[in-house]
Amino acid sequence: MIHKIAIEQLTTGMFIHDLNLAWFDHPFVRNQFMLDDPKDLQRIRDTGVKELYIDSSRGADVAQAPTLEEVQAETEATLLQALAEPTKPAPVAVKDEIRRANNIHKQASRAVRKVMQDVRLGRMVEIAQVEDVVEAITGSIERNPSAMLGLLCIRDKNEYTFLHSVAVGTLMIAFAKSMGLDAETVRKAGMAGLLHDVGKMRIPDHILDKPGRLTDEEFTIIKGHPQQGWEVLRQLEGIDPEALDVTLHHHERMDGSGYPHHRKGDEISLLTRMASIVDVYDAVTSDRCYHKGLPASQVLRKLWEWSPSHFDPELVQLFIRTVGIYPVGSLVKLESQRLAVVIEANNATPLQPRLKVVYSLKHNRPVPSQEINMAIPVQRGKDRIVGVEAAEHYGIDISRFLVTH
């Protein structure tokens, strides 16, 4: 049985089921293993994790520790309560925005790639092209955020560093807009998101893309990328101080367990607290050559569980409202034993998005696509969403249904 325990209860002889950390916040190549080395016990403690999961069927147990199912039920109840308030509908239908959003996404990818290449080659970064991208993304988000956000799940795992920055910039703009922040702050949020990881271009590739376990020295080098990025950006004329702060501190955590300066709570600026959430969300949902991304809806629930020790709980709520509890691009399972792609959020009813049914589990084969707005009773009938599935398990190409629907 899977139990959640406090870090103080962890001992050798226990089987780690889930370190309860984002994969890049710990030096282990696996998230599940038998803890039999005291040095590994200390490494886990050094990550700053407060609680984690053990498998009592494969190692030592802790009496009366809550089960995984109990934790998930509590998380779900609290999360749904936080998302009860409806938001305003988008002014433009997603089908009318998707092609324009696709072109903007390509523009953003080219601009970020150029920035990263300039940093790697030691050339001066051209801020103007990044500002143009921020303006274009903001316009698309204002017309219909589901179009741009849906494109973020279409990516090449071999181009993670570039596309991660595009995603974080896009999500930061959507996040700031949904919070009602002023236009200048939205612009700064987008700039900060697009530029936050430039320091990774100063990390050797054999460390940045290492598929195996990092040594303590390599992990320390990886953790130096915020400082490296800050050193690059502070030389640029006209760079926003907020972008500098996000670049340097987006790995800080609310309880002070982050890096590089172990800031806590309100010592971390608003945009940086937002960026820390967005950065982890996109990284954990993304595929890498050595790491399989988790479904977006599952990651949102982990973000909620990880707050308030790691993230600002109020901001996590607002972020989940921004992307939807079933984000665009998710593959959901219906009670009718069908699979459907989420193609647009329903702001008034977060649990009832617009879907495109694409697969029958009863017959184990694709079906002609059928669009359903789950918020309209006559369309959904007695059907409802009962879970989330991984598209690759069924050979489903999500991008086909997001770009052409």
Protein Blocks (a to p, Z undefined) as FASTA:
>chain_A
ZZdddfklpcghiacfbgoiafklccbfbfbdcdfbfklmmmmmmnopabdcddfklmcc
dehiacfklmmmmmmmmmmmmmmpccdddfbdfklmmmmmmmmmmmmmmmmmmmmmmmmn
opacdfklmmmmmmmmmmmmmmommlmmmmmmgccfklmmmmmmmmmmmmmmmmmmmnop
afklmmmmmmmmmmmmmmmmmpcfklmmocbdcdfklmmmmmmmmmmmmmmmmmpghiaf
klmmmmmmmmgcfkopacfklpahjlpcfklmmmmmmmmmmmmmpccfkbccddfklmmm
mmmmmpmklmcfklmmmmmmmnopadghiacddfkopacddfbdcfklmmlccdddfbdf
klopacddddddfklmklnmmaccfbdcdfklnopafklmmmmZZ
